[in-house]
Amino acid sequence: MKHFKKISDLHDALGIKPPEQPLFSVAYGERDACTGTSELEFTSAFYIIGFKKLKSGHMLYGKTRYDHDLGTMSFIKPQQKVFFQNMELEEKGFLIIIHEDFLPGTSLYNDLKKYSYFDYEVNEALHLSPSEESVIWNLYFSIEKEYNNNTDEHSKAIIVSHIDSMLKYAQRFYKRQFIHRTELTGATVTRFNALLAANFEERKSKDTRLPKVASLAEKMNISPRYLTDLLKEETGKTALELIHLFLIGEAKNMLTEGELNISEISSSLGFENPTYFSRLFKKEVGSTPNKFKDSC
């Protein structure tokens, strides 16, 4: 199974033109416009917002078929396993691809975690009425216009603002649509991420250590080995790898905000040894915390 770290590699696999920016892209397509592989199974480091009406083909979300019979919008977040097979558009569509490194320091960093439709439990595509489609397309074209204009110091803030509006509208439209939700296989990773987030919030009020796989598994009433097997099946990552990815994501946000030094960030995340934190950060990100902070 492929794991995409670069947006340009996903563009290439999908048969669409290279992105204008390394951490954010938009892609507009008409029917039969995509020339990429007919089957693609992958995880990625991106949030993906898709608008498409399918003529044929299907999409698996985790291990569950994603309902696209009439739906038009879908939402994917980093580390989730997705499988596209023989997908052909019936009409025009778009993709918005947001690398997780685009988010630190923006309002979207925390806000994206609030939208449950990025989680595996929600397997229904968002079904839009004609008036709702018009709202989404207007926001997309505003994002596309800014994306293709010459980048300046305001571009990112404007794009973030439009994405924020699109997600808020999607939340409204989903509330109108959903009456019943069915728990799916991918609920394991959602519960796991919720426990990680709760652990992080707890550390803000009292001194706690790094979350352990064993303690998280106990809270989920399963064995550590079984938890790791489930997460590996759903995301391609072990429980420990997902813990590290979560902590590094929080560290990036803190470094971008610039209010704490490296030692303070290490301590607030639960690391007893700042050197271990720095080593893990460099392994996952490719640069030291100090260099990352200087580049922000």
N, C-alpha and C positions, 0 to 999 in steps of 0.2 A: 504494500500500500504506500502510495506517495505521500510525502509530507512537504508542503510548500512553505518555505520561509520567505521567498521573494514573490511579490505580486507579479513581476514580469514572467516568472516561470508558470504561474497559473494562467496568465494571459496566453502564453504560448501553447499550453496544453488544451485550452479551450478554442484555440484558433482565432483569437482576436488580436488587434494591433497592439504593440507594446504600450505600456502606460507612460503618461507624461511625467509622473512623479513616482518615487520609489515606495512611499508609504501610503498612498491613496490613489485610487483610480475609479473612473466611471467608464462604462462601455454600453453603447446603444446598438441594438441590432434589429433587423427586420427578419421575417421568415426566411429560413434557409441561409442566413448570413454567416452562421458559425461553421467552420470547416475543421474543427478539432476532432479528437478521437471520439468514437461512438460510445465508448465505455471509459469511465474515469472514477476510480475510488481514491479518496484522499482525505487527509486532515490538513489543517493549515494554521498559520499564525494570524489569521484575518477574521474580522467580522464581515459577513457578506449579506447584502440586502438585494434580493432579486425580484424583478417584476417580469412575469412571463405567462402567457397562455399556451399550453402545450397542445400541439396537433397529435403528437405521439411520443412514446418513451415514458420513462418514469425516474423517480428519484428516491433513494433510500436514505433515511435520516437515522443514523445509528444502525439498528437492525430492522427498522420499521419502515414500511412504505409511506412516503409522504403524500398526502392527499392533494393532487394537482388536477383532479378531473375538471373542476370549474374554477379553482383558485388562481390567484394572480400574483400574490406576494409570498416570499419565503424569507426566513431569517436564520442565519447560521453564525455561530461564534467560534473562536479559536479552539482547537483541539477536538472538535466534534468530527466524527467520521461521516462522510457523505459519499454516496454512490450515484453517479449519473449514468443512464443507459439509453442510448438511441433517442435523445431528446431533440425534438424538432418544434420550432415555434410555430404557432398558428397565426400570431400577429406580431407586432413590434414588442420589444422587451428591453430591459436594462439590468445591469449589474452595478452595484456600488460596493467597492472592496476597500476595507479600512484595516490597515495593518495595526496590530495592537500597539506598536511603538509610535503611532500617530496620536494616540490618546493621552498619554501623561501630560499633565498641566492644563488639560481642557475640561470643561464641564462634563463632557461625554464619558470621561474615565470612570466616574462613579455612576452616572445616570444609566449607562448601558446595562449595568448589572441589575437594574430595577425592572427591566422589561422581561416578563416571564416567557414571551413568545420566542426568545432566543434559546429556550431550554428544550430538552428532548421530549418533555411531556406533551408539548403542543405539536401534534403532527398534522394539524390542518393548515393548509395554506390559507392566507387571508383572502377572502372572497369580497371583491369590491363592486359596489354599484357604479353606474356610469358617472354620477356626480363625485363619488369618492375617487374613482380613477383620475378624474380631472384634477383634483387636489394634489394627488401624488405625482402626476406627470408635471404639473406646474413647478412643484418643488424640485423634481429631478432636473428639469431643464435649467432652473436657477443654479443648481449645483454644477451642472455640466458647463454652463457659461462661465462660471467663476474658475472652474478647473482648467478650461482651455484658454483663459485670459492670461496675460503676463502676470506672474506671481509677484505680489508685493506684501508688505507687512500686515495687510488686512485680509488677505485671501483665506488663510486658514480659519480665522474667526468667523468669516462670512459662511464658509463651507460648513463649519461645525454648527452654526446657527440653523442653517437649512436642514441638516441631518437631524438635529434635535426636533425641529418642527415635524419632519416626516415621521419620526418615531412616536411622537406624541399623538399624531393623527392615527398611526397604526394601532396604538393602544386603544384609542377611542373606537376604531372600527372593529377590533377584536372583541371588545366588550359587547358590542352590538351583535356580533356573530356567535360567540360561544355560549352555549347553554350547558352542555355537558362536556367534560374532559375525561379522557381515558388515560390511566397511568400506563406508560410504555416502558420498554426495556431500558431506555436511556435515563430513567429516573435515578439510577444509581449515581451517575456522575453529577446530576443536579443536586442530590442530597449531599454528596461529598463536598461539592463547592460551597453549598450553604453552610456546612459545618466549618469549613475553612474561613469563610467570611465572618461567622459568629466568633470563632476563635480570635481572629484579628481584632474585632471590636472589643472583645473581652480584655485583650492585652492593653487597650488604651486606658482601662480603669484599674488594672492590677497587674502585678508582675507575674507573667506566665512564660513558660518555655515554648520552644518550637512545637507545633503540633506533631504528634507521632502517629504513624499508620495504625499501630495497635489500638491507641485510644480512640481514634476516629472510627475504626472498625467496630469497637465495642459499643460505641454510641449508635451504630447502625445495626447492631445485633447480628453481625456476621464475623467470620474469622478474617484476620489480616490477609491471609493467602487468597481466600475467596474474593475479598474486596479487590485485591490487586488484579486477580484474573478477570473480574467483571469490568474493571476500569480499562484494562488492557484491551479487552474485546470491544468496548464501546469507543475508546479514544485512541488506542495505539500507544498509550502511555501508562506506566506503572503509577501506583498511588504516590510513591515518593517523588517521582518526576513531576506529577501534578502539583504536589505541595511546593516543590521548588519553583515551578512556573508561577504559581500564585504569589509566593513571597517576592520573587524577582519583579513581578508586575507592580506590587505595592512599592517596592524599593525604587523603581523607575519613577513612579509618581511623586514620591517624597523627594527624590533627587531633583526632579524638574521644578518642584515648588521651591526648593532652595532654602527652606527654613531650618533644617537640621543638618548637622555634620554627619560624616560617615559613621562614626562611633555611635551617635545618637540613633541613627536609622537602624543600625545593626541591633542595638539593644531593644528598640521599640518593636522590631520584628520577632524578637525572641531568641536571637543568636547570643550565646554567651561569649563567643570569640569573634571580634571584628575581622580578624584575619581569615577565618573560615567563611564569613559572609562575603568578603571581597573576592576570595578564591571562587566561590560558587557563582557570584555575579559575573566574574570574568568568563567563567566556563559557559554560562548560559547566554551572555550578551556579546562577548567578544572583546570587551574593553573593561578596564577597572571602573569602580564607582566614581572615582575622581575624574577620570577622563570623560565618562558619560555626563557627569554634572557640568563639566567645563563646556561640553558641546551643546548643552541645552540653551 
